[in-house]
Amino acid sequence: MNNKPVLQQLFLFVALILSGISQPVLAQESHPKTPTPVEFMAGNNRMFFQMVVIKEFSPESKFDFLSVSSFSAGYDNKEEDLDIAIPLYINYTIYKGFSIAGGATVNNHVGIFPRLGAKHSFTNKEWVAVTIASFYLNSQKNVELFGIYEYKPPITPKINLFTRLQFLYIHSTRDKLHARSFLQLRTGLKINALNFGIGANLDQYGDEKMFKPNYGVFVGWAFQ
């Protein structure tokens, strides 16, 4: 079995991760930045990595950048088990958490394609909620609904409960069929920038909704 394509795509993904983390760190000298959370999960079927980047163009700007990049692969390095998805959004705030969004998605299965949509976000000390609806400018005319919702109430002055629900649903309007979906669940503890616990990734692919569950333990860190 030839693992070269898998290794090449993994190398590219790692390079993008390092680039995404290093840029905010270099810019911290001017003003505080939104944390960049990364997460690794070791599951019973696959490994999973995710990085969320949310950055304002400037403190006064209505524009911001969002990317929820993810990588997953089976332990036997089969190329059909490899998933790399890097959605890139430039958002313009129109009113208190509501934004219009434009950008592109990089995917190891279908390549690069542009997209347009709308985003709503809400954050405070205990809640994070981000919802994005978008339309792909591709031949399948896909529509997508994506959401991340975290709840982090305090347990003690130094320890918080950490929970997250994240979902994706992509539907081909041309073929009127399911294209891709997932549900990700996390529960554990948060101590300052560190969070850890147990998780589940429930993935479905294609019009036949091929099901690939993955259960395991996760650890995450919010880079400043």
ZIGI-V944579 format. One record per run of one state. SS is the DSSP state (2 for helix, 1 for strand, 0 for the rest). FROM is the first residue (numbers start at 1). LEN is the number of residues. Records with the same first field share a line. If there is no record, write none. Layout:
BEGIN
SS->FROM-LEN / FROM-LEN
END
This chain:
BEGIN
0->1-3 / 30-6 / 44-2 / 57-6 / 75-4 / 82-1 / 96-2 / 108-3 / 124-3 / 137-5 / 152-2 / 155-5 / 173-4 / 192-2 / 206-4 / 224-1
2->4-26 / 79-3
1->36-8 / 46-11 / 63-12 / 83-13 / 98-10 / 111-13 / 127-10 / 142-10 / 154-1 / 160-13 / 177-15 / 194-12 / 210-14
END
